[in-house]
Amino acid sequence: MAPGSRRRRPVTALLAVALLLLGSALGAPIALCRSTQLGLYLDYGVGYTIPAGLVKAINAFLDLVNAGSIEAKAGIGNVDNVFNKLDIQPDKKICKT
């Protein structure tokens, strides 16, 4: 590997989110509204980083052959929602607004 260059390894992250709410400004006089939400997200990807000097040299060569340039950093990835559950109590219309 060239000095100063860094390889990016595949990245995977798992994020869990929990949310608890009590009350509602609109529904407070009529009903005590409570809600809970649980979400699970999967974040994954892979990428690369190339030293700036090497990028300049590669792009100079690519300009000579009329090809597109490259970036110093690039990668691909995605975030997927694995699980999402929302529960609102009591089951009244005023609490769901």
Backbone bond lengths (Angstrom), bond angles and torsions (degrees), N, CA, C in turn:
res aa  C-N    CA-C-N  psi(-1)  N-CA   C-N-CA  omega(-1)  CA-C   N-CA-C  phi
1 M - - - 1.447 - - 1.524 108.09 -
2 A 1.326 117.63 139.59 1.457 122.13 -178.07 1.524 110.69 -68.81
3 P 1.360 117.33 147.56 1.460 119.62 178.27 1.523 110.57 -59.51
4 G 1.305 117.05 136.25 1.464 121.64 178.59 1.511 114.61 86.34
5 S 1.308 118.17 -10.64 1.461 118.95 179.28 1.521 109.36 -87.97
6 R 1.308 114.87 150.63 1.455 120.05 179.55 1.514 108.13 -129.39
7 R 1.315 115.24 134.73 1.456 119.47 174.95 1.516 107.77 -91.81
8 R 1.291 115.78 143.36 1.451 120.12 174.25 1.503 108.27 -103.46
9 R 1.284 114.50 125.64 1.452 119.50 178.09 1.518 109.16 -86.51
10 P 1.311 116.22 159.54 1.465 118.52 175.81 1.534 110.18 -56.04
11 V 1.307 115.29 138.85 1.461 121.41 -177.02 1.514 109.38 -116.60
12 T 1.315 115.32 133.77 1.453 121.22 174.60 1.514 107.73 -135.59
13 A 1.315 116.98 131.58 1.463 121.46 177.93 1.519 108.65 -135.05
14 L 1.310 115.66 144.53 1.452 122.26 178.52 1.514 106.65 -119.51
15 L 1.328 117.93 124.21 1.453 123.06 -176.80 1.520 109.30 -119.55
16 A 1.313 116.10 125.41 1.464 121.47 176.84 1.525 107.74 -111.07
17 V 1.327 116.82 133.06 1.455 122.66 -179.05 1.517 108.60 -124.84
18 A 1.323 116.27 130.10 1.460 121.60 175.99 1.519 108.14 -125.07
19 L 1.317 117.52 137.27 1.456 122.76 -177.28 1.518 109.00 -137.18
20 L 1.324 116.76 129.93 1.463 122.54 176.87 1.523 108.05 -124.00
21 L 1.328 117.74 129.33 1.456 122.56 178.57 1.521 109.96 -128.52
22 L 1.331 115.73 144.64 1.452 121.42 178.50 1.518 108.37 -130.85
23 G 1.340 115.48 127.90 1.458 120.47 175.93 1.509 113.53 89.43
24 S 1.327 114.02 163.82 1.451 122.52 178.19 1.516 107.37 -152.21
25 A 1.320 118.14 131.90 1.456 120.76 -179.20 1.523 111.16 -61.09
26 L 1.320 116.88 -36.75 1.461 120.70 -178.80 1.528 111.71 -79.08
27 G 1.316 117.75 -40.18 1.460 120.65 -174.61 1.517 114.88 -93.30
28 A 1.349 118.94 -5.37 1.455 121.99 -173.99 1.533 114.22 -54.70
29 P 1.339 120.79 -43.68 1.467 118.85 -179.05 1.537 112.95 -69.86
30 I 1.336 117.42 -21.80 1.468 121.29 -174.17 1.521 111.47 -99.65
31 A 1.334 117.25 -43.43 1.466 121.11 -176.41 1.526 109.67 -150.38
32 L 1.324 116.65 147.96 1.462 121.95 174.27 1.528 106.99 -86.33
33 C 1.308 116.19 104.81 1.468 121.62 -174.75 1.529 110.15 -90.03
34 R 1.331 115.90 136.96 1.459 122.90 176.98 1.528 107.86 -132.84
35 S 1.325 115.58 143.53 1.464 118.49 176.19 1.525 109.64 -142.80
36 T 1.299 114.63 148.44 1.460 121.92 173.61 1.524 107.64 -132.25
37 Q 1.318 114.63 144.50 1.465 119.41 178.18 1.511 108.74 -140.59
38 L 1.318 115.57 136.21 1.456 122.44 178.13 1.526 108.03 -127.97
39 G 1.322 116.23 127.79 1.460 120.98 179.37 1.515 110.84 -130.22
40 L 1.307 116.45 145.77 1.461 122.78 178.61 1.529 107.40 -131.69
41 Y 1.342 116.30 122.27 1.460 121.69 -176.04 1.525 109.75 -123.18
42 L 1.322 116.74 143.95 1.457 123.31 178.32 1.528 107.99 -115.86
43 D 1.328 116.08 121.59 1.461 122.88 -178.87 1.527 107.44 -114.62
44 Y 1.336 117.32 123.70 1.463 120.31 -176.57 1.520 110.71 -144.73
45 G 1.338 115.81 156.74 1.451 119.38 178.81 1.519 111.76 174.40
46 V 1.333 115.18 177.71 1.460 123.32 177.64 1.526 107.55 -149.64
47 G 1.345 116.88 146.96 1.452 119.31 -178.41 1.519 111.04 -158.29
48 Y 1.343 115.12 -174.51 1.459 120.33 -179.63 1.520 110.21 -146.11
49 T 1.338 115.50 159.83 1.465 123.49 173.88 1.524 107.36 -134.96
50 I 1.347 116.25 131.81 1.466 121.90 -179.88 1.537 107.17 -119.94
51 P 1.335 118.77 138.35 1.467 120.92 177.85 1.535 111.56 -56.93
52 A 1.334 115.89 145.85 1.472 122.10 -175.14 1.533 112.45 -57.88
53 G 1.334 117.77 -41.49 1.471 120.35 -179.90 1.521 112.57 -62.14
54 L 1.317 116.02 -40.03 1.466 120.61 178.90 1.528 110.88 -68.35
55 V 1.331 116.37 -37.74 1.470 120.22 177.90 1.526 110.34 -62.71
56 K 1.340 116.97 -42.53 1.470 120.71 178.81 1.529 110.71 -61.62
57 A 1.328 116.67 -43.45 1.465 120.57 -179.61 1.529 111.14 -65.08
58 I 1.308 116.98 -44.48 1.472 120.85 179.32 1.521 110.22 -63.65
59 N 1.346 116.79 -44.66 1.467 119.88 -179.69 1.528 112.22 -66.17
60 A 1.343 118.20 -33.28 1.473 120.77 175.70 1.524 109.91 -63.09
61 F 1.326 117.12 -43.14 1.466 120.55 177.11 1.531 111.02 -65.12
62 L 1.317 116.86 -42.90 1.467 120.09 -179.32 1.524 111.86 -64.93
63 D 1.355 117.03 -32.24 1.469 120.12 175.81 1.523 111.09 -65.57
64 L 1.336 117.14 -35.45 1.463 120.81 179.37 1.522 112.06 -64.53
65 V 1.320 116.65 -33.48 1.465 120.10 -178.64 1.537 111.93 -100.95
66 N 1.337 115.42 15.11 1.482 122.14 177.70 1.530 112.95 55.23
67 A 1.332 115.46 43.70 1.470 120.65 175.81 1.529 108.24 -109.70
68 G 1.294 116.40 163.11 1.457 121.45 179.69 1.519 111.86 -68.79
69 S 1.317 116.85 159.90 1.456 121.54 -178.72 1.532 111.01 -86.87
70 I 1.328 115.20 167.18 1.466 120.44 177.46 1.530 109.07 -112.09
71 E 1.296 116.43 160.51 1.457 122.33 177.79 1.527 109.62 -97.17
72 A 1.329 116.51 156.59 1.461 120.78 177.42 1.524 111.32 -73.25
73 K 1.338 116.02 -29.89 1.464 121.17 177.96 1.518 108.38 -131.76
74 A 1.292 116.53 139.44 1.461 120.70 176.10 1.515 108.35 -159.91
75 G 1.298 114.82 164.20 1.449 119.43 178.05 1.516 110.72 177.81
76 I 1.296 114.12 173.53 1.449 120.90 177.19 1.521 108.19 -131.11
77 G 1.289 116.35 155.01 1.454 120.38 178.26 1.518 110.56 179.63
78 N 1.307 114.53 177.43 1.452 119.81 -177.94 1.522 109.08 -159.28
79 V 1.321 115.73 159.08 1.460 122.33 173.20 1.524 106.77 -121.50
80 D 1.318 116.24 123.46 1.467 121.17 178.85 1.516 110.09 -113.12
81 N 1.338 115.67 138.80 1.454 121.78 173.53 1.528 106.90 -84.70
82 V 1.329 116.40 109.86 1.457 121.42 -176.95 1.527 110.85 -83.08
83 F 1.337 115.98 -40.93 1.461 120.45 -176.07 1.517 108.84 -150.62
84 N 1.331 117.26 136.67 1.455 121.76 176.63 1.517 108.39 -147.60
85 K 1.314 116.78 120.67 1.460 121.41 -178.49 1.522 108.90 -131.57
86 L 1.336 117.10 126.78 1.456 123.92 177.05 1.515 108.28 -119.95
87 D 1.332 116.24 129.98 1.457 121.51 178.66 1.523 108.21 -127.93
88 I 1.329 116.85 126.12 1.464 122.88 179.50 1.517 108.34 -119.41
89 Q 1.340 115.60 127.73 1.460 121.64 179.08 1.510 109.49 -128.41
90 P 1.307 120.68 141.33 1.447 127.57 -9.08 1.521 110.90 -71.30
91 D 1.292 116.07 164.21 1.466 122.74 -176.80 1.532 109.97 -79.11
92 K 1.338 116.28 67.91 1.472 122.22 -179.27 1.520 108.79 -120.82
93 K 1.320 114.86 149.70 1.462 120.57 -177.25 1.528 111.91 -60.74
94 I 1.330 117.41 -36.62 1.460 121.09 -177.62 1.531 111.38 -63.20
95 C 1.320 117.84 -30.37 1.468 121.74 -179.80 1.534 112.26 -78.80
96 K 1.311 117.56 -20.33 1.473 121.11 -176.98 1.515 113.51 -93.82
97 T 1.336 117.95 4.29 1.469 120.22 179.62 1.485 112.06 -90.37
